[in-house]
Amino acid sequence: MSRRDPSFGDLARLLYTNLSTLPLTELGFRLQPGAEQLDAARRAVLGDGAWRQRAVVRWRVTGETAAAEHTVWLTFVPEDGRPRLAGTSDVPSGPVSPQPVWWTGPVTAATDGTTTVLVGSGQDAGAWLARSRTAAAAVRRVVTTAVDHDWAGGVVVEVPASRQDFAAVLGVDADTYAQIAAVTHAEGRLAGGAVRVVVNPEAARSLAPLGLDVVLTHETVHVATRSVDSPAPTWAVEGFADFVALQAHPAAGDGVAAPLLRQVREQGPPSSLPDDARFRAGRTDLATSYAEAWLACRYVARTSSPADLQRLYAALDAGRPLSEAAPDALGTSAGALVRGWRRSLVRLAGP
């Protein structure tokens, strides 16, 4: 390591400490071709021969069957005839790439061998592990047919130290998911790579314990089904996750549907299942869309069976349209399914 930039020593020690304490089962850096010149201010510190270079870091932690890959930037200087690492923050302007959580600041880990949590400063790793383990157990008890065949039964949960670090892990602007408590995220460039739950610590702190348990169970369903890669319509993806989470925590269902049912009383039931655009972050009707999706899945489970709901989800997850999936999984047409769901909303809404 070069000492030309005195401030890099603390950052290098931080990264070393993080990597030394994480429950890693795989770690590797791969430099990419092509060196890039630094700006004048950095060359004044490091010398004209310094450069930055893209690298791909591949890493996996205990409990995962797949690795994550991230793009990072490393800065080098020539010293004694060899390149030495001199920085990790000389990132070019342009779109932001998702970062490993241990790249953003101090991280503590806890694992039970199947479930692993990686938390930033200010977070209680033991408490997050207990909640995450409970969520994974709830999903294992319920989700069978719909589960991704590579799911090992656990989950990796990342809780960055701040909303800014949360955004850095996702590679988005800090305001993009400001009101979202957690996101299930495919980490990196690999098809079939690691899928983890990333928690927004600021939004999570505003939740009651029951609400946080529902969120973690919901997101763990997404991990189990690998919904980030699914061609299924979003109403099925989100509705099924809510169905499992609210079945595990039924008390949390009180009031979830209230805005939707009030709308049904005033305007009548929606004419169709919510389309994918209705689930974009920032939508003012997001809660209503989630309620529609949850009640659609609950309707299927109650009028057919929970097993039939999972068969329907598996068919949609395989890329089949609802017009084909509904007859095969439920023995009814897509149109009859939607009509029955609409009638059930009217009954729930009451006079």
C-alpha positions as CSV (number, residue, x, y, z in Angstrom):
1,M,0.0,0.0,0.0
2,S,1.2,3.5,-0.9
3,R,1.4,6.2,1.8
4,R,1.4,9.2,-0.5
5,D,-2.2,10.0,0.5
6,P,-2.1,10.1,4.3
7,S,-5.9,9.9,4.5
8,F,-5.9,6.5,2.7
9,G,-4.4,4.7,5.7
10,D,-7.6,4.8,7.8
11,L,-9.8,3.7,4.9
12,A,-7.4,0.8,4.1
13,R,-7.5,-0.3,7.7
14,L,-11.3,-0.1,7.7
15,L,-11.6,-2.3,4.6
16,Y,-9.1,-4.8,6.0
17,T,-11.0,-5.0,9.3
18,N,-14.3,-5.5,7.5
19,L,-13.0,-8.2,5.3
20,S,-11.2,-9.9,8.2
21,T,-14.3,-10.2,10.3
22,L,-17.0,-11.0,7.7
23,P,-18.0,-14.7,7.4
24,L,-16.7,-14.9,3.8
25,T,-16.6,-18.2,1.9
26,E,-15.3,-16.5,-1.3
27,L,-13.5,-13.3,-2.1
28,G,-11.6,-12.2,-5.2
29,F,-10.7,-9.0,-7.0
30,R,-10.2,-9.0,-10.8
31,L,-8.7,-6.0,-12.5
32,Q,-10.3,-4.9,-15.7
33,P,-8.2,-3.7,-18.7
34,G,-7.7,0.0,-19.2
35,A,-6.1,2.5,-16.9
36,E,-7.6,6.0,-16.5
37,Q,-5.9,9.2,-15.7
38,L,-6.8,11.0,-12.5
39,D,-7.8,14.7,-12.2
40,A,-5.2,17.3,-11.6
41,A,-6.0,17.6,-7.8
42,R,-5.4,13.9,-7.2
43,R,-2.2,13.9,-9.4
44,A,-0.9,16.7,-7.2
45,V,-1.2,14.4,-4.2
46,L,-0.2,11.1,-5.8
47,G,2.0,12.1,-8.6
48,D,1.6,12.2,-12.4
49,G,2.1,8.5,-12.7
50,A,-0.9,7.6,-10.6
51,W,-4.0,6.1,-12.3
52,R,-7.3,4.5,-11.5
53,Q,-8.5,1.2,-12.7
54,R,-11.8,-0.7,-12.7
55,A,-12.0,-3.9,-10.8
56,V,-14.6,-6.6,-10.2
57,V,-14.9,-7.9,-6.6
58,R,-16.6,-11.3,-6.2
59,W,-17.7,-12.3,-2.7
60,R,-20.0,-14.7,-0.9
61,V,-20.9,-15.1,2.7
62,T,-22.0,-18.1,4.9
63,G,-25.4,-19.4,3.9
64,E,-25.3,-18.4,0.3
65,T,-25.3,-20.7,-2.8
66,A,-24.3,-17.8,-5.1
67,A,-21.8,-15.0,-5.1
68,A,-22.2,-11.3,-5.5
69,E,-20.1,-9.2,-8.0
70,H,-19.6,-5.5,-7.7
71,T,-17.6,-3.0,-9.8
72,V,-15.2,-0.9,-7.7
73,W,-12.4,1.6,-8.6
74,L,-8.8,1.2,-7.3
75,T,-6.2,3.8,-7.5
76,F,-2.5,2.9,-8.0
77,V,0.9,4.6,-7.9
78,P,4.2,3.2,-9.2
79,E,6.7,2.8,-6.4
80,D,9.9,0.8,-6.4
81,G,9.1,-0.5,-9.8
82,R,5.7,-2.0,-8.9
83,P,2.1,-0.6,-8.6
84,R,0.9,0.1,-5.0
85,L,-2.7,0.7,-3.9
86,A,-3.3,4.3,-3.1
87,G,-7.0,4.8,-3.0
88,T,-10.5,3.4,-3.4
89,S,-12.6,6.5,-3.9
90,D,-11.5,7.9,-7.3
91,V,-14.7,7.1,-9.0
92,P,-15.4,8.6,-12.4
93,S,-18.5,10.8,-12.9
94,G,-21.6,9.2,-14.5
95,P,-24.0,6.5,-13.4
96,V,-23.3,5.1,-9.9
97,S,-22.6,1.4,-9.5
98,P,-23.9,-0.5,-6.5
99,Q,-21.2,-0.9,-3.8
100,P,-20.6,-3.8,-1.4
101,V,-21.9,-2.9,2.0
102,W,-18.4,-3.3,3.5
103,W,-17.1,-0.7,1.1
104,T,-19.4,2.0,2.6
105,G,-18.1,2.0,6.2
106,P,-17.6,-0.1,9.3
107,V,-19.6,-3.4,9.2
108,T,-20.3,-6.0,11.8
109,A,-21.6,-9.5,10.9
110,A,-23.6,-12.2,12.7
111,T,-24.5,-15.6,11.3
112,D,-26.1,-18.9,12.5
113,G,-24.7,-20.8,9.5
114,T,-27.7,-20.3,7.3
115,T,-28.9,-16.8,8.0
116,T,-26.3,-13.9,7.9
117,V,-26.6,-10.2,8.7
118,L,-24.2,-7.5,7.7
119,V,-24.8,-4.3,9.6
120,G,-23.3,-0.8,9.6
121,S,-22.4,1.2,12.6
122,G,-25.2,1.9,15.0
123,Q,-27.1,-1.3,14.2
124,D,-27.4,-4.3,16.5
125,A,-26.2,-7.4,14.6
126,G,-27.6,-9.9,17.1
127,A,-31.1,-8.3,17.1
128,W,-31.1,-8.3,13.3
129,L,-30.0,-11.9,13.1
130,A,-32.8,-13.0,15.4
131,R,-35.4,-11.2,13.4
132,S,-34.0,-12.4,10.1
133,R,-33.8,-16.0,11.3
134,T,-37.4,-15.9,12.4
135,A,-38.5,-14.5,9.0
136,A,-36.6,-17.3,7.2
137,A,-38.2,-19.9,9.3
138,A,-41.6,-18.6,8.6
139,V,-41.0,-18.7,4.9
140,R,-39.6,-22.2,5.0
141,R,-42.7,-23.4,6.7
142,V,-45.0,-22.1,4.0
143,V,-43.3,-21.7,0.7
144,T,-42.8,-24.9,-1.2
145,T,-43.9,-25.1,-4.8
146,A,-43.1,-21.5,-5.5
147,V,-39.6,-21.6,-4.1
148,D,-36.5,-21.1,-6.2
149,H,-34.7,-24.5,-6.4
150,D,-31.4,-23.0,-5.4
151,W,-32.7,-21.4,-2.2
152,A,-30.7,-22.8,0.8
153,G,-33.4,-21.8,3.3
154,G,-31.7,-18.8,4.8
155,V,-31.3,-15.2,3.9
156,V,-28.5,-12.5,3.9
157,V,-29.7,-9.2,5.3
158,E,-27.7,-6.0,4.9
159,V,-28.4,-3.0,7.1
160,P,-26.2,-0.1,6.1
161,A,-25.5,2.6,8.6
162,S,-27.5,5.4,6.9
163,R,-29.9,6.1,4.1
164,Q,-27.0,7.4,2.0
165,D,-25.2,4.1,2.5
166,F,-28.4,2.2,1.7
167,A,-28.6,4.1,-1.6
168,A,-24.9,3.3,-2.3
169,V,-25.5,-0.4,-1.9
170,L,-28.4,-0.3,-4.3
171,G,-26.6,2.1,-6.7
172,V,-29.4,4.7,-6.7
173,D,-30.0,8.3,-5.7
174,A,-30.5,8.7,-1.9
175,D,-34.1,9.8,-2.4
176,T,-35.2,7.0,-4.7
177,Y,-36.3,4.6,-1.9
178,A,-36.4,7.1,0.9
179,Q,-39.8,5.8,2.2
180,I,-39.1,2.1,1.5
181,A,-38.1,0.0,4.5
182,A,-36.3,-2.7,2.6
183,V,-35.5,-3.9,-0.9
184,T,-34.7,-7.4,-2.2
185,H,-31.7,-6.8,-4.4
186,A,-29.7,-8.9,-6.9
187,E,-26.1,-8.0,-5.9
188,G,-24.0,-7.4,-8.9
189,R,-23.4,-8.4,-12.4
190,L,-23.9,-12.1,-12.4
191,A,-27.0,-13.8,-13.8
192,G,-28.1,-16.1,-11.0
193,G,-25.9,-14.2,-8.5
194,A,-26.6,-13.5,-4.8
195,V,-29.9,-12.1,-3.9
196,R,-30.1,-10.3,-0.5
197,V,-32.3,-8.1,1.5
198,V,-31.1,-4.5,2.0
199,V,-32.7,-2.5,4.8
200,N,-33.2,1.2,4.8
201,P,-32.2,1.9,8.4
202,E,-34.1,5.3,8.6
203,A,-37.3,3.9,7.3
204,A,-37.0,0.7,9.3
205,R,-36.7,2.7,12.5
206,S,-40.1,4.3,12.0
207,L,-41.8,0.8,12.0
208,A,-43.2,-0.9,15.0
209,P,-41.6,-4.3,15.8
210,L,-44.5,-6.2,14.2
211,G,-44.2,-4.1,11.0
212,L,-40.5,-4.8,10.8
213,D,-41.1,-8.5,11.1
214,V,-43.7,-8.3,8.3
215,V,-41.2,-6.5,6.1
216,L,-38.4,-9.0,6.7
217,T,-40.8,-11.9,6.0
218,H,-42.1,-10.3,2.9
219,E,-38.6,-9.7,1.6
220,T,-37.4,-13.2,2.5
221,V,-40.2,-14.5,0.3
222,H,-38.6,-12.6,-2.6
223,V,-35.3,-14.2,-1.8
224,A,-36.8,-17.7,-1.6
225,T,-38.6,-17.3,-4.9
226,R,-35.8,-15.2,-6.5
227,S,-38.4,-12.8,-7.7
228,V,-35.9,-10.2,-8.9
229,D,-35.5,-12.4,-12.0
230,S,-39.1,-13.4,-12.3
231,P,-41.2,-12.7,-15.4
232,A,-44.4,-13.0,-13.2
233,P,-46.6,-9.9,-13.1
234,T,-45.7,-7.6,-10.1
235,W,-49.1,-8.1,-8.5
236,A,-48.4,-11.8,-8.2
237,V,-44.8,-11.2,-6.9
238,E,-45.8,-8.7,-4.3
239,G,-49.2,-10.2,-3.5
240,F,-47.7,-13.6,-2.8
241,A,-45.0,-12.1,-0.6
242,D,-47.6,-10.2,1.4
243,F,-49.8,-13.2,1.6
244,V,-47.0,-15.3,3.2
245,A,-45.9,-12.4,5.5
246,L,-49.4,-11.6,6.7
247,Q,-50.2,-15.2,7.2
248,A,-47.2,-15.4,9.5
249,H,-48.2,-12.2,11.3
250,P,-52.0,-11.9,10.9
251,A,-52.4,-9.1,13.4
252,A,-50.5,-6.8,10.9
253,G,-53.3,-7.3,8.4
254,D,-55.6,-5.1,10.4
255,G,-56.0,-1.9,8.5
256,V,-53.8,-2.8,5.5
257,A,-56.8,-3.0,3.2
258,A,-58.7,-0.1,4.7
259,P,-57.8,2.6,2.1
260,L,-58.6,0.1,-0.8
261,L,-61.9,-0.9,0.7
262,R,-62.9,2.7,1.3
263,Q,-62.1,3.4,-2.4
264,V,-64.2,0.3,-3.4
265,R,-67.2,1.7,-1.4
266,E,-66.9,5.1,-3.0
267,Q,-65.9,4.2,-6.6
268,G,-66.5,0.4,-7.0
269,P,-63.9,-2.3,-7.4
270,P,-60.9,-1.9,-9.7
271,S,-61.6,-3.1,-13.2
272,S,-58.5,-5.2,-13.4
273,L,-55.5,-6.5,-11.4
274,P,-52.9,-3.7,-10.9
275,D,-50.3,-3.5,-13.7
276,D,-46.6,-3.3,-13.1
277,A,-46.4,0.5,-13.3
278,R,-48.6,0.7,-10.2
279,F,-45.8,-0.7,-8.0
280,R,-43.1,1.8,-8.9
281,A,-41.4,3.5,-5.9
282,G,-42.9,7.0,-5.3
283,R,-46.4,6.2,-6.5
284,T,-49.1,7.9,-4.4
285,D,-51.3,4.8,-4.8
286,L,-48.6,2.3,-3.8
287,A,-50.4,1.1,-0.7
288,T,-53.6,0.5,-2.6
289,S,-51.8,-1.5,-5.3
290,Y,-50.2,-3.7,-2.6
291,A,-53.6,-4.2,-1.0
292,E,-55.2,-5.2,-4.3
293,A,-52.3,-7.7,-4.9
294,W,-52.5,-9.2,-1.4
295,L,-56.3,-9.6,-1.5
296,A,-56.1,-11.2,-5.0
297,C,-53.7,-13.8,-3.7
298,R,-55.7,-14.3,-0.5
299,Y,-58.8,-14.8,-2.6
300,V,-57.1,-17.5,-4.6
301,A,-55.9,-19.2,-1.4
302,R,-59.3,-19.1,0.2
303,T,-61.4,-20.1,-2.8
304,S,-59.0,-22.8,-4.1
305,S,-56.2,-23.5,-1.6
306,P,-52.8,-22.1,-0.5
307,A,-51.2,-24.9,-2.5
308,D,-53.1,-23.8,-5.6
309,L,-51.9,-20.3,-5.0
310,Q,-48.3,-21.5,-5.1
311,R,-49.0,-23.5,-8.2
312,L,-50.4,-20.4,-9.9
313,Y,-47.4,-18.4,-8.8
314,A,-45.0,-21.1,-10.1
315,A,-46.8,-21.0,-13.5
316,L,-46.6,-17.2,-13.7
317,D,-43.0,-17.4,-12.6
318,A,-42.3,-19.7,-15.4
319,G,-43.4,-17.0,-17.8
320,R,-46.9,-18.3,-18.6
321,P,-49.6,-15.7,-19.0
322,L,-52.5,-15.6,-16.5
323,S,-54.8,-16.8,-19.3
324,E,-52.9,-20.1,-19.3
325,A,-51.8,-20.3,-15.7
326,A,-55.2,-19.9,-14.1
327,P,-56.9,-22.9,-15.9
328,D,-54.0,-25.2,-15.2
329,A,-53.4,-24.2,-11.6
330,L,-56.9,-23.3,-10.5
331,G,-59.3,-24.9,-13.0
332,T,-60.8,-21.6,-13.9
333,S,-60.3,-18.9,-16.4
334,A,-58.3,-15.7,-15.9
335,G,-61.5,-13.7,-16.4
336,A,-63.4,-15.7,-13.8
337,L,-60.6,-15.2,-11.4
338,V,-60.6,-11.4,-11.8
339,R,-64.4,-11.3,-11.6
340,G,-64.4,-13.3,-8.4
341,W,-61.7,-11.2,-6.9
342,R,-63.7,-8.0,-7.7
343,R,-66.8,-9.5,-6.1
344,S,-64.8,-10.4,-3.0
345,L,-63.6,-6.8,-2.7
346,V,-67.2,-5.5,-2.8
347,R,-68.2,-8.0,0.0
348,L,-65.2,-7.0,2.1
349,A,-65.9,-3.3,1.6
350,G,-69.5,-3.7,2.8
351,P,-72.2,-1.0,2.4
